[in-house]
Amino acid sequence: MELKFVQNIIEMLNQTDIREFEMEEDEVKLFLKKGNRNIAFLEEQVQVEEPLEIKEYEEVKSQYIGKFVHGTDLRVGKEVKTSEKLGYVDSMGIKTDVIAQGNGIISEILVEDLGIADFGKILIKIEKN
């Protein structure tokens, strides 16, 4: 959560009759409560214990409806490369390969082996390198 974002929220609260505001984003929780006066923002009150780690993911989505058949070595933690075959979607006997679009490490497999793959459904998440 950026400092400018918090400052904008405080400014909006000062211009309205809203007395309390609460929000959570990732592991950051923000709670603001107005007293009889407008909220004043003190920079030293904001403390960040740990730097936030930003990870980018590629979502491998199904292009067809059918059964998602995992590749022989598909598992969380496996390193994959661009254009690597991760499995296929079997739609009435027609097998369409599921391909990694970038380099990375498989962080999550969202559809089990032989599970239903709907059009646009996320099958696998790959953490980009």
N, CA, C and O atoms as a GROMACS GRO file, in nm:
protein
  516
    1MET      N    1   0.085  -0.116   0.000
    1MET     CA    2   0.000   0.000   0.000
    1MET      C    3   0.090   0.123   0.000
    1MET      O    4   0.177   0.137   0.086
    2GLU      N    5   0.070   0.209  -0.094
    2GLU     CA    6   0.156   0.326  -0.110
    2GLU      C    7   0.110   0.441  -0.020
    2GLU      O    8  -0.009   0.455   0.009
    3LEU      N    9   0.206   0.522   0.022
    3LEU     CA   10   0.180   0.636   0.108
    3LEU      C   11   0.083   0.734   0.043
    3LEU      O   12  -0.005   0.786   0.111
    4LYS      N   13   0.098   0.758  -0.084
    4LYS     CA   14   0.011   0.852  -0.157
    4LYS      C   15  -0.134   0.802  -0.154
    4LYS      O   16  -0.227   0.882  -0.142
    5PHE      N   17  -0.153   0.671  -0.166
    5PHE     CA   18  -0.286   0.611  -0.161
    5PHE      C   19  -0.352   0.638  -0.026
    5PHE      O   20  -0.469   0.676  -0.020
    6VAL      N   21  -0.277   0.619   0.083
    6VAL     CA   22  -0.328   0.643   0.218
    6VAL      C   23  -0.362   0.791   0.235
    6VAL      O   24  -0.465   0.824   0.293
    7GLN      N   25  -0.276   0.878   0.186
    7GLN     CA   26  -0.300   1.022   0.197
    7GLN      C   27  -0.428   1.061   0.122
    7GLN      O   28  -0.504   1.146   0.169
    8ASN      N   29  -0.452   1.002   0.006
    8ASN     CA   30  -0.574   1.030  -0.071
    8ASN      C   31  -0.700   0.985   0.004
    8ASN      O   32  -0.802   1.054   0.002
    9ILE      N   33  -0.693   0.870   0.071
    9ILE     CA   34  -0.806   0.822   0.150
    9ILE      C   35  -0.834   0.918   0.265
    9ILE      O   36  -0.950   0.950   0.291
   10ILE      N   37  -0.731   0.962   0.332
   10ILE     CA   38  -0.748   1.056   0.444
   10ILE      C   39  -0.811   1.185   0.394
   10ILE      O   40  -0.901   1.240   0.459
   11GLU      N   41  -0.765   1.234   0.282
   11GLU     CA   42  -0.821   1.357   0.225
   11GLU      C   43  -0.970   1.340   0.193
   11GLU      O   44  -1.050   1.430   0.219
   12MET      N   45  -1.006   1.224   0.137
   12MET     CA   46  -1.147   1.198   0.106
   12MET      C   47  -1.231   1.190   0.233
   12MET      O   48  -1.343   1.240   0.237
   13LEU      N   49  -1.177   1.127   0.338
   13LEU     CA   50  -1.250   1.118   0.464
   13LEU      C   51  -1.273   1.256   0.525
   13LEU      O   52  -1.380   1.282   0.581
   14ASN      N   53  -1.175   1.343   0.514
   14ASN     CA   54  -1.188   1.479   0.568
   14ASN      C   55  -1.297   1.558   0.496
   14ASN      O   56  -1.349   1.655   0.552
   15GLN      N   57  -1.333   1.520   0.375
   15GLN     CA   58  -1.432   1.593   0.296
   15GLN      C   59  -1.571   1.531   0.304
   15GLN      O   60  -1.664   1.581   0.241
   16THR      N   61  -1.586   1.422   0.381
   16THR     CA   62  -1.716   1.354   0.390
   16THR      C   63  -1.759   1.342   0.536
   16THR      O   64  -1.687   1.382   0.627
   17ASP      N   65  -1.879   1.286   0.556
   17ASP     CA   66  -1.930   1.261   0.690
   17ASP      C   67  -1.896   1.120   0.739
   17ASP      O   68  -1.939   1.081   0.848
   18ILE      N   69  -1.821   1.046   0.663
   18ILE     CA   70  -1.782   0.911   0.703
   18ILE      C   71  -1.691   0.921   0.825
   18ILE      O   72  -1.596   0.999   0.826
   19ARG      N   73  -1.720   0.841   0.928
   19ARG     CA   74  -1.646   0.849   1.055
   19ARG      C   75  -1.534   0.746   1.063
   19ARG      O   76  -1.431   0.771   1.126
   20GLU      N   77  -1.553   0.628   0.999
   20GLU     CA   78  -1.454   0.521   1.008
   20GLU      C   79  -1.431   0.461   0.870
   20GLU      O   80  -1.520   0.457   0.785
   21PHE      N   81  -1.309   0.414   0.851
   21PHE     CA   82  -1.272   0.348   0.724
   21PHE      C   83  -1.178   0.234   0.758
   21PHE      O   84  -1.082   0.252   0.834
   22GLU      N   85  -1.206   0.115   0.701
   22GLU     CA   86  -1.120  -0.001   0.724
   22GLU      C   87  -1.098  -0.072   0.592
   22GLU      O   88  -1.189  -0.083   0.510
   23MET      N   89  -0.975  -0.121   0.572
   23MET     CA   90  -0.941  -0.186   0.445
   23MET      C   91  -0.824  -0.280   0.468
   23MET      O   92  -0.735  -0.251   0.547
   24GLU      N   93  -0.825  -0.394   0.398
   24GLU     CA   94  -0.713  -0.488   0.400
   24GLU      C   95  -0.668  -0.513   0.259
   24GLU      O   96  -0.749  -0.532   0.168
   25GLU      N   97  -0.537  -0.513   0.239
   25GLU     CA   98  -0.479  -0.543   0.109
   25GLU      C   99  -0.355  -0.626   0.133
   25GLU      O  100  -0.260  -0.579   0.196
   26ASP      N  101  -0.355  -0.749   0.083
   26ASP     CA  102  -0.248  -0.845   0.108
   26ASP      C  103  -0.231  -0.860   0.259
   26ASP      O  104  -0.323  -0.907   0.326
   27GLU      N  105  -0.116  -0.823   0.313
   27GLU     CA  106  -0.092  -0.837   0.456
   27GLU      C  107  -0.094  -0.703   0.529
   27GLU      O  108  -0.047  -0.694   0.642
   28VAL      N  109  -0.147  -0.599   0.464
   28VAL     CA  110  -0.152  -0.466   0.524
   28VAL      C  111  -0.296  -0.434   0.559
   28VAL      O  112  -0.386  -0.449   0.476
   29LYS      N  113  -0.319  -0.390   0.683
   29LYS     CA  114  -0.452  -0.353   0.727
   29LYS      C  115  -0.451  -0.205   0.762
   29LYS      O  116  -0.362  -0.157   0.833
   30LEU      N  117  -0.550  -0.132   0.712
   30LEU     CA  118  -0.560   0.012   0.734
   30LEU      C  119  -0.693   0.039   0.803
   30LEU      O  120  -0.798  -0.001   0.754
   31PHE      N  121  -0.687   0.108   0.919
   31PHE     CA  122  -0.807   0.146   0.991
   31PHE      C  123  -0.794   0.293   1.029
   31PHE      O  124  -0.698   0.333   1.094
   32LEU      N  125  -0.892   0.374   0.987
   32LEU     CA  126  -0.893   0.517   1.016
   32LEU      C  127  -1.024   0.550   1.085
   32LEU      O  128  -1.130   0.502   1.045
   33LYS      N  129  -1.017   0.634   1.190
   33LYS     CA  130  -1.136   0.674   1.262
   33LYS      C  131  -1.126   0.823   1.289
   33LYS      O  132  -1.024   0.872   1.337
   34LYS      N  133  -1.235   0.894   1.257
   34LYS     CA  134  -1.238   1.038   1.274
   34LYS      C  135  -1.291   1.074   1.412
   34LYS      O  136  -1.388   1.015   1.460
   35GLY      N  137  -1.226   1.170   1.475
   35GLY     CA  138  -1.277   1.224   1.601
   35GLY      C  139  -1.360   1.346   1.568
   35GLY      O  140  -1.428   1.350   1.465
   36ASN      N  141  -1.356   1.448   1.655
   36ASN     CA  142  -1.431   1.571   1.632
   36ASN      C  143  -1.363   1.659   1.528
   36ASN      O  144  -1.426   1.748   1.470
   37ARG      N  145  -1.238   1.635   1.504
   37ARG     CA  146  -1.163   1.713   1.406
   37ARG      C  147  -1.131   1.627   1.285
   37ARG      O  148  -1.151   1.506   1.286
   38ASN      N  149  -1.081   1.691   1.183
   38ASN     CA  150  -1.039   1.617   1.064
   38ASN      C  151  -0.917   1.532   1.096
   38ASN      O  152  -0.842   1.561   1.190
   39ILE      N  153  -0.898   1.427   1.018
   39ILE     CA  154  -0.784   1.338   1.038
   39ILE      C  155  -0.657   1.407   0.993
   39ILE      O  156  -0.651   1.465   0.885
   40ALA      N  157  -0.558   1.401   1.076
   40ALA     CA  158  -0.426   1.455   1.041
   40ALA      C  159  -0.334   1.336   1.018
   40ALA      O  160  -0.337   1.239   1.094
   41PHE      N  161  -0.256   1.342   0.916
   41PHE     CA  162  -0.167   1.232   0.882
   41PHE      C  163  -0.026   1.265   0.928
   41PHE      O  164   0.031   1.367   0.890
   42LEU      N  165   0.029   1.179   1.010
   42LEU     CA  166   0.167   1.196   1.056
   42LEU      C  167   0.251   1.086   0.993
   42LEU      O  168   0.223   0.967   1.010
   43GLU      N  169   0.353   1.124   0.922
   43GLU     CA  170   0.434   1.028   0.846
   43GLU      C  171   0.500   0.926   0.937
   43GLU      O  172   0.517   0.811   0.898
   44GLU      N  173   0.540   0.967   1.060
   44GLU     CA  174   0.609   0.874   1.148
   44GLU      C  175   0.517   0.765   1.204
   44GLU      O  176   0.566   0.667   1.261
   45GLN      N  177   0.386   0.779   1.189
   45GLN     CA  178   0.294   0.677   1.237
   45GLN      C  179   0.291   0.554   1.146
   45GLN      O  180   0.249   0.447   1.189
   46VAL      N  181   0.333   0.568   1.023
   46VAL     CA  182   0.332   0.458   0.929
   46VAL      C  183   0.461   0.380   0.945
   46VAL      O  184   0.571   0.432   0.926
   47GLN      N  185   0.446   0.253   0.979
   47GLN     CA  186   0.563   0.168   0.997
   47GLN      C  187   0.550   0.045   0.908
   47GLN      O  188   0.445  -0.019   0.903
   48VAL      N  189   0.656   0.014   0.839
   48VAL     CA  190   0.658  -0.105   0.755
   48VAL      C  191   0.760  -0.199   0.817
   48VAL      O  192   0.879  -0.171   0.820
   49GLU      N  193   0.710  -0.312   0.866
   49GLU     CA  194   0.798  -0.407   0.934
   49GLU      C  195   0.887  -0.483   0.836
   49GLU      O  196   1.006  -0.499   0.859
   50GLU      N  197   0.826  -0.530   0.728
   50GLU     CA  198   0.901  -0.606   0.628
   50GLU      C  199   0.873  -0.547   0.491
   50GLU      O  200   0.760  -0.505   0.463
   51PRO      N  201   0.974  -0.544   0.405
   51PRO     CA  202   0.946  -0.496   0.270
   51PRO      C  203   0.850  -0.593   0.201
   51PRO      O  204   0.862  -0.715   0.216
   52LEU      N  205   0.757  -0.538   0.126
   52LEU     CA  206   0.661  -0.621   0.054
   52LEU      C  207   0.728  -0.685  -0.066
   52LEU      O  208   0.797  -0.619  -0.143
   53GLU      N  209   0.706  -0.813  -0.081
   53GLU     CA  210   0.763  -0.885  -0.194
   53GLU      C  211   0.656  -0.896  -0.302
   53GLU      O  212   0.548  -0.949  -0.279
   54ILE      N  213   0.688  -0.845  -0.419
   54ILE     CA  214   0.593  -0.847  -0.529
   54ILE      C  215   0.633  -0.958  -0.625
   54ILE      O  216   0.745  -0.962  -0.675
   55LYS      N  217   0.539  -1.048  -0.649
   55LYS     CA  218   0.564  -1.159  -0.740
   55LYS      C  219   0.470  -1.147  -0.858
   55LYS      O  220   0.354  -1.108  -0.844
   56GLU      N  221   0.522  -1.180  -0.974
   56GLU     CA  222   0.439  -1.181  -1.094
   56GLU      C  223   0.408  -1.325  -1.131
   56GLU      O  224   0.493  -1.413  -1.123
   57TYR      N  225   0.283  -1.346  -1.173
   57TYR     CA  226   0.240  -1.480  -1.209
   57TYR      C  227   0.185  -1.481  -1.351
   57TYR      O  228   0.125  -1.385  -1.398
   58GLU      N  229   0.207  -1.592  -1.416
   58GLU     CA  230   0.142  -1.619  -1.544
   58GLU      C  231   0.028  -1.715  -1.513
   58GLU      O  232   0.049  -1.816  -1.446
   59GLU      N  233  -0.090  -1.684  -1.560
   59GLU     CA  234  -0.203  -1.774  -1.544
   59GLU      C  235  -0.222  -1.850  -1.674
   59GLU      O  236  -0.253  -1.791  -1.777
   60VAL      N  237  -0.204  -1.980  -1.668
   60VAL     CA  238  -0.223  -2.064  -1.785
   60VAL      C  239  -0.371  -2.103  -1.786
   60VAL      O  240  -0.419  -2.174  -1.697
   61LYS      N  241  -0.443  -2.056  -1.887
   61LYS     CA  242  -0.588  -2.077  -1.895
   61LYS      C  243  -0.622  -2.178  -2.005
   61LYS      O  244  -0.548  -2.195  -2.102
   62SER      N  245  -0.734  -2.243  -1.986
   62SER     CA  246  -0.782  -2.338  -2.085
   62SER      C  247  -0.845  -2.264  -2.202
   62SER      O  248  -0.919  -2.168  -2.185
   63GLN      N  249  -0.814  -2.309  -2.320
   63GLN     CA  250  -0.871  -2.251  -2.441
   63GLN      C  251  -0.991  -2.332  -2.492
   63GLN      O  252  -1.059  -2.292  -2.586
   64TYR      N  253  -1.016  -2.446  -2.426
   64TYR     CA  254  -1.125  -2.534  -2.468
   64TYR      C  255  -1.196  -2.591  -2.346
   64TYR      O  256  -1.150  -2.576  -2.232
   65ILE      N  257  -1.308  -2.656  -2.369
   65ILE     CA  258  -1.381  -2.727  -2.264
   65ILE      C  259  -1.348  -2.874  -2.279
   65ILE      O  260  -1.356  -2.930  -2.388
   66GLY      N  261  -1.311  -2.938  -2.169
   66GLY     CA  262  -1.278  -3.080  -2.174
   66GLY      C  263  -1.212  -3.123  -2.045
   66GLY      O  264  -1.228  -3.059  -1.941
   67LYS      N  265  -1.137  -3.234  -2.051
   67LYS     CA  266  -1.064  -3.284  -1.935
   67LYS      C  267  -0.918  -3.239  -1.945
   67LYS      O  268  -0.855  -3.251  -2.050
   68PHE      N  269  -0.867  -3.185  -1.833
   68PHE     CA  270  -0.728  -3.144  -1.830
   68PHE      C  271  -0.643  -3.263  -1.787
   68PHE      O  272  -0.660  -3.315  -1.676
   69VAL      N  273  -0.553  -3.306  -1.874
   69VAL     CA  274  -0.464  -3.420  -1.848
   69VAL      C  275  -0.326  -3.363  -1.820
   69VAL      O  276  -0.265  -3.300  -1.907
   70HIS      N  277  -0.276  -3.387  -1.700
   70HIS     CA  278  -0.144  -3.337  -1.661
   70HIS      C  279  -0.034  -3.404  -1.742
   70HIS      O  280  -0.046  -3.518  -1.785
   71GLY      N  281   0.075  -3.329  -1.760
   71GLY     CA  282   0.194  -3.387  -1.821
   71GLY      C  283   0.258  -3.485  -1.724
   71GLY      O  284   0.221  -3.489  -1.606
   72THR      N  285   0.355  -3.562  -1.770
   72THR     CA  286   0.415  -3.667  -1.687
   72THR      C  287   0.487  -3.612  -1.564
   72THR      O  288   0.495  -3.680  -1.462
   73ASP      N  289   0.539  -3.490  -1.571
   73ASP     CA  290   0.618  -3.435  -1.460
   73ASP      C  291   0.559  -3.304  -1.408
   73ASP      O  292   0.633  -3.218  -1.360
   74LEU      N  293   0.429  -3.287  -1.417
   74LEU     CA  294   0.366  -3.163  -1.372
   74LEU      C  295   0.351  -3.167  -1.220
   74LEU      O  296   0.281  -3.252  -1.166
   75ARG      N  297   0.417  -3.073  -1.152
   75ARG     CA  298   0.411  -3.065  -1.006
   75ARG      C  299   0.447  -2.925  -0.961
   75ARG      O  300   0.517  -2.852  -1.031
   76VAL      N  301   0.399  -2.887  -0.844
   76VAL     CA  302   0.433  -2.757  -0.785
   76VAL      C  303   0.583  -2.756  -0.756
   76VAL      O  304   0.638  -2.853  -0.704
   77GLY      N  305   0.648  -2.645  -0.791
   77GLY     CA  306   0.792  -2.631  -0.768
   77GLY      C  307   0.876  -2.662  -0.890
   77GLY      O  308   0.996  -2.635  -0.892
   78LYS      N  309   0.814  -2.720  -0.993
   78LYS     CA  310   0.888  -2.754  -1.115
   78LYS      C  311   0.918  -2.627  -1.194
   78LYS      O  312   0.832  -2.541  -1.210
   79GLU      N  313   1.041  -2.617  -1.242
   79GLU     CA  314   1.080  -2.504  -1.326
   79GLU      C  315   1.040  -2.535  -1.470
   79GLU      O  316   1.066  -2.643  -1.522
   80VAL      N  317   0.974  -2.436  -1.533
   80VAL     CA  318   0.930  -2.455  -1.671
   80VAL      C  319   0.987  -2.344  -1.758
   80VAL      O  320   1.023  -2.237  -1.710
   81LYS      N  321   0.995  -2.372  -1.886
   81LYS     CA  322   1.047  -2.276  -1.983
   81LYS      C  323   0.938  -2.241  -2.085
   81LYS      O  324   0.840  -2.314  -2.100
   82THR      N  325   0.958  -2.130  -2.152
   82THR     CA  326   0.864  -2.086  -2.255
   82THR      C  327   0.842  -2.198  -2.357
   82THR      O  328   0.937  -2.265  -2.398
   83SER      N  329   0.718  -2.218  -2.396
   83SER     CA  330   0.676  -2.317  -2.496
   83SER      C  331   0.682  -2.461  -2.446
   83SER      O  332   0.665  -2.554  -2.525
   84GLU      N  333   0.706  -2.481  -2.317
   84GLU     CA  334   0.709  -2.618  -2.264
   84GLU      C  335   0.566  -2.670  -2.248
   84GLU      O  336   0.478  -2.598  -2.202
   85LYS      N  337   0.544  -2.794  -2.288
   85LYS     CA  338   0.412  -2.857  -2.277
   85LYS      C  339   0.389  -2.898  -2.132
   85LYS      O  340   0.471  -2.968  -2.072
   86LEU      N  341   0.276  -2.854  -2.076
   86LEU     CA  342   0.243  -2.884  -1.937
   86LEU      C  343   0.137  -2.993  -1.925
   86LEU      O  344   0.117  -3.049  -1.817
   87GLY      N  345   0.072  -3.023  -2.034
   87GLY     CA  346  -0.034  -3.122  -2.038
   87GLY      C  347  -0.120  -3.092  -2.158
   87GLY      O  348  -0.076  -3.026  -2.252
   88TYR      N  349  -0.243  -3.142  -2.157
   88TYR     CA  350  -0.334  -3.112  -2.267
   88TYR      C  351  -0.479  -3.117  -2.219
   88TYR      O  352  -0.510  -3.174  -2.114
   89VAL      N  353  -0.565  -3.055  -2.297
   89VAL     CA  354  -0.709  -3.061  -2.272
   89VAL      C  355  -0.768  -3.154  -2.376
   89VAL      O  356  -0.753  -3.132  -2.497
   90ASP      N  357  -0.835  -3.258  -2.329
   90ASP     CA  358  -0.898  -3.356  -2.416
   90ASP      C  359  -1.045  -3.318  -2.431
   90ASP      O  360  -1.122  -3.323  -2.335
   91SER      N  361  -1.082  -3.279  -2.553
   91SER     CA  362  -1.219  -3.238  -2.581
   91SER      C  363  -1.275  -3.329  -2.688
   91SER      O  364  -1.247  -3.311  -2.807
   92MET      N  365  -1.354  -3.427  -2.648
   92MET     CA  366  -1.415  -3.523  -2.740
   92MET      C  367  -1.310  -3.590  -2.829
   92MET      O  368  -1.330  -3.604  -2.949
   93GLY      N  369  -1.200  -3.630  -2.769
   93GLY     CA  370  -1.095  -3.701  -2.840
   93GLY      C  371  -0.992  -3.612  -2.907
   93GLY      O  372  -0.890  -3.661  -2.955
   94ILE      N  373  -1.017  -3.481  -2.910
   94ILE     CA  374  -0.920  -3.388  -2.968
   94ILE      C  375  -0.833  -3.334  -2.855
   94ILE      O  376  -0.883  -3.275  -2.760
   95LYS      N  377  -0.702  -3.356  -2.867
   95LYS     CA  378  -0.608  -3.316  -2.762
   95LYS      C  379  -0.541  -3.184  -2.801
   95LYS      O  380  -0.476  -3.174  -2.905
   96THR      N  381  -0.560  -3.083  -2.716
   96THR     CA  382  -0.499  -2.953  -2.738
   96THR      C  383  -0.397  -2.927  -2.628
   96THR      O  384  -0.430  -2.927  -2.510
   97ASP      N  385  -0.272  -2.906  -2.669
   97ASP     CA  386  -0.164  -2.887  -2.572
   97ASP      C  387  -0.184  -2.762  -2.487
   97ASP      O  388  -0.234  -2.660  -2.535
   98VAL      N  389  -0.145  -2.772  -2.360
   98VAL     CA  390  -0.141  -2.658  -2.268
   98VAL      C  391   0.006  -2.622  -2.256
   98VAL      O  392   0.088  -2.703  -2.212
   99ILE      N  393   0.040  -2.500  -2.296
   99ILE     CA  394   0.179  -2.457  -2.311
   99ILE      C  395   0.210  -2.341  -2.217
   99ILE      O  396   0.128  -2.251  -2.199
  100ALA      N  397   0.330  -2.344  -2.157
  100ALA     CA  398   0.378  -2.232  -2.076
  100ALA      C  399   0.414  -2.116  -2.168
  100ALA      O  400   0.482  -2.136  -2.269
  101GLN      N  401   0.370  -1.996  -2.133
  101GLN     CA  402   0.398  -1.878  -2.215
  101GLN      C  403   0.524  -1.804  -2.171
  101GLN      O  404   0.566  -1.709  -2.237
  102GLY      N  405   0.585  -1.848  -2.061
  102GLY     CA  406   0.706  -1.782  -2.013
  102GLY      C  407   0.782  -1.873  -1.919
  102GLY      O  408   0.735  -1.981  -1.882
  103ASN      N  409   0.902  -1.829  -1.881
  103ASN     CA  410   0.985  -1.905  -1.788
  103ASN      C  411   0.936  -1.880  -1.646
  103ASN      O  412   0.888  -1.772  -1.613
  104GLY      N  413   0.949  -1.983  -1.561
  104GLY     CA  414   0.912  -1.965  -1.422
  104GLY      C  415   0.904  -2.096  -1.348
  104GLY      O  416   0.953  -2.199  -1.394
  105ILE      N  417   0.841  -2.089  -1.231
  105ILE     CA  418   0.825  -2.206  -1.144
  105ILE      C  419   0.676  -2.225  -1.117
  105ILE      O  420   0.606  -2.129  -1.084
  106ILE      N  421   0.629  -2.346  -1.130
  106ILE     CA  422   0.487  -2.375  -1.106
  106ILE      C  423   0.460  -2.352  -0.958
  106ILE      O  424   0.520  -2.416  -0.872
  107SER      N  425   0.368  -2.259  -0.929
  107SER     CA  426   0.336  -2.229  -0.790
  107SER      C  427   0.203  -2.289  -0.746
  107SER      O  428   0.179  -2.309  -0.627
  108GLU      N  429   0.115  -2.319  -0.844
  108GLU     CA  430  -0.015  -2.373  -0.808
  108GLU      C  431  -0.075  -2.446  -0.928
  108GLU      O  432  -0.068  -2.398  -1.041
  109ILE      N  433  -0.133  -2.561  -0.902
  109ILE     CA  434  -0.208  -2.636  -1.003
  109ILE      C  435  -0.353  -2.634  -0.958
  109ILE      O  436  -0.388  -2.695  -0.857
  110LEU      N  437  -0.437  -2.564  -1.031
  110LEU     CA  438  -0.574  -2.537  -0.988
  110LEU      C  439  -0.676  -2.640  -1.035
  110LEU      O  440  -0.786  -2.648  -0.980
  111VAL      N  441  -0.641  -2.720  -1.134
  111VAL     CA  442  -0.731  -2.824  -1.182
  111VAL      C  443  -0.656  -2.958  -1.172
  111VAL      O  444  -0.548  -2.974  -1.228
  112GLU      N  445  -0.717  -3.051  -1.101
  112GLU     CA  446  -0.652  -3.182  -1.082
  112GLU      C  447  -0.645  -3.259  -1.213
  112GLU      O  448  -0.712  -3.225  -1.310
  113ASP      N  449  -0.563  -3.363  -1.214
  113ASP     CA  450  -0.549  -3.448  -1.332
  113ASP      C  451  -0.685  -3.508  -1.367
  113ASP      O  452  -0.753  -3.564  -1.280
  114LEU      N  453  -0.724  -3.497  -1.491
  114LEU     CA  454  -0.853  -3.543  -1.545
  114LEU      C  455  -0.972  -3.460  -1.494
  114LEU      O  456  -1.087  -3.502  -1.505
  115GLY      N  457  -0.941  -3.342  -1.437
  115GLY     CA  458  -1.047  -3.252  -1.391
  115GLY      C  459  -1.104  -3.174  -1.508
  115GLY      O  460  -1.045  -3.170  -1.617
  116ILE      N  461  -1.217  -3.111  -1.486
  116ILE     CA  462  -1.288  -3.037  -1.591
  116ILE      C  463  -1.219  -2.903  -1.615
  116ILE      O  464  -1.193  -2.826  -1.522
  117ALA      N  465  -1.191  -2.877  -1.742
  117ALA     CA  466  -1.132  -2.750  -1.784
  117ALA      C  467  -1.234  -2.676  -1.868
  117ALA      O  468  -1.261  -2.712  -1.982
  118ASP      N  469  -1.292  -2.571  -1.810
  118ASP     CA  470  -1.385  -2.487  -1.883
  118ASP      C  471  -1.307  -2.382  -1.961
  118ASP      O  472  -1.191  -2.354  -1.929
  119PHE      N  473  -1.369  -2.326  -2.064
  119PHE     CA  474  -1.303  -2.222  -2.143
  119PHE      C  475  -1.269  -2.103  -2.053
  119PHE      O  476  -1.356  -2.051  -1.983
  120GLY      N  477  -1.143  -2.061  -2.054
  120GLY     CA  478  -1.098  -1.946  -1.977
  120GLY      C  479  -1.064  -1.977  -1.832
  120GLY      O  480  -1.019  -1.888  -1.759
  121LYS      N  481  -1.084  -2.099  -1.789
  121LYS     CA  482  -1.054  -2.137  -1.650
  121LYS      C  483  -0.903  -2.145  -1.631
  121LYS      O  484  -0.830  -2.195  -1.717
  122ILE      N  485  -0.857  -2.094  -1.517
  122ILE     CA  486  -0.714  -2.099  -1.487
  122ILE      C  487  -0.678  -2.241  -1.446
  122ILE      O  488  -0.736  -2.297  -1.353
  123LEU      N  489  -0.583  -2.300  -1.517
  123LEU     CA  490  -0.539  -2.436  -1.489
  123LEU      C  491  -0.418  -2.438  -1.397
  123LEU      O  492  -0.411  -2.516  -1.302
  124ILE      N  493  -0.322  -2.348  -1.426
  124ILE     CA  494  -0.193  -2.348  -1.356
  124ILE      C  495  -0.147  -2.204  -1.336
  124ILE      O  496  -0.170  -2.119  -1.422
  125LYS      N  497  -0.083  -2.177  -1.222
  125LYS     CA  498  -0.018  -2.047  -1.200
  125LYS      C  499   0.132  -2.071  -1.198
  125LYS      O  500   0.182  -2.161  -1.130
  126ILE      N  501   0.204  -1.988  -1.274
  126ILE     CA  502   0.349  -1.998  -1.282
  126ILE      C  503   0.409  -1.867  -1.232
  126ILE      O  504   0.377  -1.760  -1.283
  127GLU      N  505   0.496  -1.877  -1.130
  127GLU     CA  506   0.565  -1.760  -1.078
  127GLU      C  507   0.678  -1.727  -1.175
  127GLU      O  508   0.767  -1.809  -1.200
  128LYS      N  509   0.674  -1.606  -1.230
  128LYS     CA  510   0.772  -1.566  -1.330
  128LYS      C  511   0.909  -1.546  -1.267
  128LYS      O  512   0.921  -1.504  -1.152
  129ASN      N  513   1.012  -1.579  -1.345
  129ASN     CA  514   1.151  -1.557  -1.300
  129ASN      C  515   1.193  -1.416  -1.332
  129ASN      O  516   1.306  -1.377  -1.302
   0.00000   0.00000   0.00000
